[in-house]
């Protein structure tokens, strides 16, 4: 494996952080609905190109399509849309840190639904994450959002955690690239139908710098997912997952250079982010050794 898998995982984390920064800038002149829809369009186009380049969809499986379609509704529509709203409401750094809680929810759902066992690293990671979340909540008062708004990225994390279980089940029936294409396409169709049904087509309008930022965010986010998949293909989950989970740290670093006029991270926000990343490492790293 050498340094290839860790390098790909870290590159994926940087791309994910860059997507968060682009989204934050895009939201200065555009709405969350527009940014989310553009993100879905970029992801759908990219994944179907990947399906074509990797040999096509293959024999269809109803179970696989159903599971990945469900993942698209829950994780992509629910989780990714809430990600956009969270970045808009609580800022890039806090949203990124709390959405990174999804391995905690994935572990919890796996214990409840798949019969996986509770381990000491999971318990320790949960405690550390709880401390980090508390610090973020306290720090959020200084940043300028209300305590209830911190629930938005946490719900997004829960959606991403649940969708990890659906995707794991779906991979038993459908390949990763084809399944991901079904996932994001379902989300695009469902969300487009929603905005049409409720007469919200105007909310999808976006132009100028915001459009450029949202397009860049879509490219960066899908690049992050692709790099993560490549890393998992040649490396172990216990190495790749914790490194990919360092994305909030890169968000903090990039925020210092690119969001100085938009938001700032207080010492409590920095400490809370570090604790959450450490907790995720305990859950995704040590528990797999």
C-alpha positions as CSV (number, residue, x, y, z in Angstrom):
1,X,0.0,0.0,0.0
2,X,2.8,2.4,0.9
3,X,1.9,6.1,0.9
4,X,-0.6,5.9,-1.9
5,X,-3.8,5.2,0.1
6,X,-3.0,7.7,2.8
7,X,-2.1,10.4,0.2
8,X,-5.3,9.8,-1.6
9,X,-7.3,9.9,1.6
10,X,-5.8,13.2,2.6
11,X,-6.2,14.6,-0.9
12,X,-9.9,13.6,-0.6
13,X,-10.2,15.4,2.8
14,X,-8.7,18.6,1.3
15,X,-11.1,18.4,-1.7
16,X,-14.0,18.0,0.7
17,X,-12.8,21.0,2.8
18,X,-12.4,23.0,-0.4
19,X,-16.0,22.2,-1.4
20,X,-17.2,23.5,2.0
21,X,-15.3,26.8,1.4
22,X,-16.7,27.1,-2.1
23,X,-20.3,26.5,-0.8
24,X,-19.8,29.1,1.9
25,X,-18.7,31.7,-0.7
26,X,-21.5,30.7,-3.1
27,X,-24.1,31.2,-0.4
28,X,-23.1,34.8,-0.1
29,X,-25.0,35.6,-3.3
30,X,-27.0,32.4,-3.9
31,X,-29.5,30.3,-2.0
32,X,-29.0,26.8,-0.5
33,X,-31.5,25.3,-2.9
34,X,-29.6,26.6,-5.9
35,X,-26.3,25.4,-4.6
36,X,-27.7,22.0,-3.7
37,X,-29.3,21.5,-7.1
38,X,-26.1,22.5,-9.0
39,X,-24.2,20.1,-6.8
40,X,-26.5,17.3,-7.8
41,X,-26.3,18.2,-11.5
42,X,-22.5,18.1,-11.4
43,X,-22.5,14.8,-9.4
44,X,-25.0,13.1,-11.7
45,X,-23.2,14.1,-14.9
46,X,-19.8,13.0,-13.4
47,X,-21.1,9.6,-12.1
48,X,-22.8,8.6,-15.3
49,X,-19.6,9.4,-17.2
50,X,-17.8,7.2,-14.7
51,X,-20.4,4.4,-15.3
52,X,-19.8,4.6,-19.1
53,X,-16.0,4.6,-18.6
54,X,-16.1,1.6,-16.3
55,X,-18.0,-0.7,-18.6
56,X,-21.6,0.3,-18.2
57,X,-24.3,-0.3,-15.6
58,X,-24.2,-4.1,-15.7
59,X,-27.0,-6.5,-14.9
60,X,-29.7,-4.5,-13.0
61,X,-30.7,-5.6,-9.5
62,X,-34.0,-4.5,-8.1
63,X,-32.7,-4.8,-4.5
64,X,-29.6,-2.8,-5.3
65,X,-31.4,-0.1,-7.2
66,X,-34.0,0.2,-4.4
67,X,-31.4,0.5,-1.7
68,X,-29.3,3.0,-3.5
69,X,-32.4,5.0,-4.5
70,X,-33.4,5.0,-0.8
71,X,-29.9,6.2,0.0
72,X,-30.3,9.0,-2.5
73,X,-33.5,10.2,-0.9
74,X,-32.3,10.0,2.7
75,X,-28.6,10.7,2.5
76,X,-28.3,12.9,-0.6
77,X,-31.6,14.9,-0.4
78,X,-31.8,14.9,3.3
79,X,-28.1,14.9,4.4
80,X,-26.5,17.0,1.6
81,X,-29.3,19.6,1.5
82,X,-29.0,20.0,5.3
83,X,-25.3,20.4,4.8
84,X,-25.9,23.4,2.6
85,X,-28.4,24.9,5.0
86,X,-26.0,24.2,7.9
87,X,-23.1,26.0,6.3
88,X,-25.4,28.9,5.7
89,X,-26.8,29.0,9.3
90,X,-23.8,28.1,11.5
91,X,-20.8,28.6,9.3
92,X,-18.3,26.4,7.4
93,X,-16.1,25.3,10.3
94,X,-18.8,24.3,12.8
95,X,-21.0,22.7,10.1
96,X,-18.0,20.6,8.8
97,X,-17.1,19.4,12.3
98,X,-20.6,18.3,13.3
99,X,-21.4,16.7,9.9
100,X,-18.2,14.7,10.5
101,X,-20.1,12.9,13.3
102,X,-21.6,10.6,10.7
103,X,-19.3,7.6,11.6
104,X,-20.8,7.8,15.1
105,X,-24.3,7.4,13.7
106,X,-23.2,4.8,11.3
107,X,-21.7,2.8,14.1
108,X,-24.9,3.2,16.1
109,X,-27.1,2.1,13.3
110,X,-24.8,-0.9,12.5
111,X,-25.0,-2.0,16.2
112,X,-28.8,-1.7,16.1
113,X,-29.6,-3.0,12.6
114,X,-26.6,-5.2,11.6
115,X,-25.8,-6.7,15.0
116,X,-22.3,-5.3,15.3
117,X,-20.9,-5.1,18.8
118,X,-20.1,-2.2,21.0
119,X,-16.3,-1.7,21.4
120,X,-14.3,0.4,23.9
121,X,-13.0,2.7,21.1
122,X,-16.6,3.4,20.1
123,X,-17.5,4.3,23.7
124,X,-14.3,6.5,24.1
125,X,-14.9,8.2,20.8
126,X,-18.5,9.0,21.7
127,X,-17.4,10.6,24.9
128,X,-14.7,12.7,23.2
129,X,-17.2,13.7,20.4
130,X,-19.8,14.8,23.1
131,X,-17.2,17.1,24.6
132,X,-16.3,18.5,21.3
133,X,-19.9,19.1,20.4
134,X,-20.5,20.9,23.7
135,X,-17.6,23.2,23.0
136,X,-18.9,24.0,19.5
137,X,-22.3,24.7,21.0
138,X,-20.8,27.1,23.5
139,X,-18.6,28.7,20.9
140,X,-21.5,29.1,18.6
141,X,-23.0,31.7,20.9
142,X,-20.0,33.9,20.2
143,X,-20.1,33.2,16.5
144,X,-23.7,34.4,16.4
145,X,-26.2,31.5,15.9
146,X,-28.9,30.2,18.1
147,X,-28.4,26.9,20.0
148,X,-31.1,25.0,18.1
149,X,-29.4,25.7,14.8
150,X,-26.5,23.4,15.9
151,X,-29.0,20.5,15.4
152,X,-29.1,21.1,11.6
153,X,-25.6,19.6,10.9
154,X,-26.2,16.9,13.5
155,X,-29.3,15.8,11.7
156,X,-27.3,15.9,8.4
157,X,-24.7,13.6,10.1
158,X,-27.5,11.2,11.1
159,X,-28.7,11.1,7.5
160,X,-25.2,10.3,6.3
161,X,-24.7,7.7,9.0
162,X,-28.0,5.9,8.0
163,X,-27.1,6.1,4.3
164,X,-23.8,4.3,5.0
165,X,-25.8,1.3,6.1
166,X,-28.1,1.4,3.0
167,X,-25.1,1.7,0.7
168,X,-23.3,-1.2,2.5
169,X,-26.4,-3.4,2.0
170,X,-26.8,-2.1,-1.6
171,X,-23.2,-3.0,-2.5
172,X,-24.1,-6.7,-2.1
173,X,-26.3,-6.3,-5.2
174,X,-24.9,-3.5,-7.3
175,X,-21.4,-2.1,-8.0
176,X,-20.2,1.1,-6.3
177,X,-20.1,3.3,-9.4
178,X,-23.4,2.2,-10.7
179,X,-25.0,2.4,-7.3
180,X,-23.7,5.9,-6.7
181,X,-25.1,7.0,-10.0
182,X,-28.5,5.7,-9.1
183,X,-28.1,7.4,-5.7
184,X,-27.4,10.9,-7.0
185,X,-29.8,10.6,-9.9
186,X,-32.7,9.7,-7.6
187,X,-31.8,12.7,-5.5
188,X,-31.7,15.0,-8.5
189,X,-35.1,13.8,-9.8
190,X,-36.8,13.9,-6.4
191,X,-35.5,17.4,-5.5
192,X,-36.3,18.8,-8.9
193,X,-39.8,17.4,-8.6
194,X,-40.1,19.0,-5.1
195,X,-39.2,22.5,-6.3
196,X,-41.5,22.3,-9.3
197,X,-44.4,21.0,-7.2
198,X,-44.1,23.8,-4.6
199,X,-43.5,26.5,-7.2
200,X,-39.9,27.1,-6.1
201,X,-38.2,27.1,-9.5
202,X,-37.1,30.6,-8.9
203,X,-35.0,29.5,-6.0
204,X,-32.8,27.5,-8.4
205,X,-31.6,30.7,-10.2
206,X,-28.0,31.5,-9.7
207,X,-25.4,33.4,-11.6
208,X,-22.1,35.2,-11.5
209,X,-19.6,34.4,-8.7
210,X,-22.1,32.2,-6.8
211,X,-22.7,30.0,-9.8
212,X,-19.0,29.6,-10.3
213,X,-18.5,28.8,-6.6
214,X,-21.3,26.2,-6.6
215,X,-19.9,24.5,-9.7
216,X,-16.5,24.4,-8.2
217,X,-18.0,23.0,-5.0
218,X,-19.7,20.2,-7.0
219,X,-16.4,19.3,-8.7
220,X,-14.5,19.4,-5.5
221,X,-17.0,17.3,-3.6
222,X,-17.3,14.6,-6.2
223,X,-13.5,14.6,-6.5
224,X,-13.3,14.0,-2.8
225,X,-15.7,11.0,-3.0
226,X,-13.8,9.6,-6.0
227,X,-10.4,9.9,-4.2
228,X,-11.9,8.3,-1.1
229,X,-13.1,5.4,-3.1
230,X,-9.7,5.0,-4.8
231,X,-8.0,5.1,-1.3
232,X,-10.4,2.4,0.0
233,X,-9.7,0.3,-3.1
234,X,-5.9,0.0,-2.3
235,X,-5.8,0.6,1.5
236,X,-7.5,-0.4,4.7
237,X,-10.6,1.2,6.2
238,X,-8.7,1.7,9.5
239,X,-6.2,3.9,7.7
240,X,-8.3,5.7,5.1
241,X,-11.4,6.5,7.2
242,X,-9.6,8.5,9.9
243,X,-7.5,10.4,7.4
244,X,-10.5,11.3,5.3
245,X,-12.2,12.3,8.5
246,X,-9.6,15.1,9.0
247,X,-11.5,17.3,6.6
248,X,-12.8,19.7,9.3
249,X,-9.2,20.5,10.2
250,X,-8.5,21.6,6.6
251,X,-11.8,23.6,6.7
252,X,-10.4,25.5,9.7
253,X,-7.1,26.1,7.9
254,X,-8.7,27.2,4.6
255,X,-11.2,29.4,6.5
256,X,-8.3,31.4,7.9
257,X,-7.1,32.3,4.4
258,X,-10.4,32.3,2.4
259,X,-13.2,33.2,4.8
260,X,-11.6,35.9,6.9
261,X,-14.1,38.4,5.8
262,X,-17.1,36.0,6.1
263,X,-16.6,34.2,9.5
264,X,-14.0,33.5,12.1
265,X,-13.2,30.5,14.2
266,X,-13.0,31.1,18.0
267,X,-10.7,29.1,20.2
268,X,-13.7,27.0,21.4
269,X,-14.6,26.2,17.8
270,X,-11.1,25.1,17.1
271,X,-10.9,23.0,20.3
272,X,-14.3,21.4,19.6
273,X,-13.4,20.6,16.0
274,X,-10.1,18.9,17.1
275,X,-12.0,16.8,19.7
276,X,-14.6,15.7,17.2
277,X,-11.9,14.7,14.7
278,X,-10.1,12.8,17.5
279,X,-13.4,11.1,18.4
280,X,-14.0,10.0,14.9
281,X,-10.5,8.6,14.7
282,X,-11.2,6.5,17.8
283,X,-14.4,5.2,16.3
284,X,-13.2,4.6,12.7
285,X,-9.6,3.8,13.3
286,X,-8.9,2.0,16.6
287,X,-12.1,0.1,16.5
288,X,-11.0,-1.7,13.3
289,X,-7.6,-2.9,14.5
